Amino acid sequence: MIEEFIKYTDSYKKYGEMIDLKINHTFRVKDLCLEIAKSIGLTKEGEHLAELCGLLHDIGRFEQWKRYKSYKDLDTIDHGNLGVEVLRNNNFINKFSSDNYDTILKAVKYHNKYKVPNTLSDKNKLFVNITRDADKLDILYLVSKKTLGIKTEDSKMSKKVYNDLLNGKLIKKSDIKTKADQIAVRIGFIFDINYSVSYKIMKEKGYIDKIIDNQIEETNNEELKEQLLRLKEMSRKHIEVMIK
């Protein structure tokens, strides 16, 4: 399966280093999917399927960059939906799997959505949630090391976004009003994690603390610093509770 992925993505490398960013992200997500699958006791077949969902979750990103030179879904196209289109085109998915089509396509389609539909089968929901956790963990990793930067332009979080976060709510992209609200979106990932091992990884790597500390160091907005310090305490408590 990896050989087919490499063969496919090699044809996009001419479009620049942003393609490499997504290739590397993909392999880390694949490995995280396997780690989560093992932690919840899936069979070898289940572990393989989890890896496959991770490998293909961002398959739409390469065509997205080719077409738009952007990874911003709101300005271009939903990359989860595009990924399904790519896999269905000329039955491309057959190169990766001879079965489990529906589960793989659901994982690709819903890995980036605000919420997972209640109508999914238990099996599909399981692999969608594994993929979503793994994807969020690697995004937090990239933000924490500033590979994916957040420039607040010395703004503060808008009132609704900040209060929603303090009340344990996910942040909707439609509610984003300031540059600093982008930080809230990332911190809000802690309210959409499904497995204890994911929280353990988050704690061990210190992703949330690093993201917040980076922003406190970079901003001159004292109100934002106060918001971030309060959110740091809140996130630590929430992660501890979810690990237990």
DAFEN-V928362 format. One record per helix or strand of 2 or more residues. SS is the DSSP state (H for helix, E for strand). FROM is the first residue (numbers start at 1). TO is the last residue. If there is no record, write none. Layout:
# DAFEN-V928362
SS,FROM,TO / SS,FROM,TO
This chain:
# DAFEN-V928362
H,2,10 / H,13,15 / H,17,39 / H,44,56 / H,59,68 / H,73,75 / H,79,95 / H,101,110 / H,122,144 / H,159,166 / H,173,175 / H,181,191 / H,196,205 / H,207,218 / H,222,243
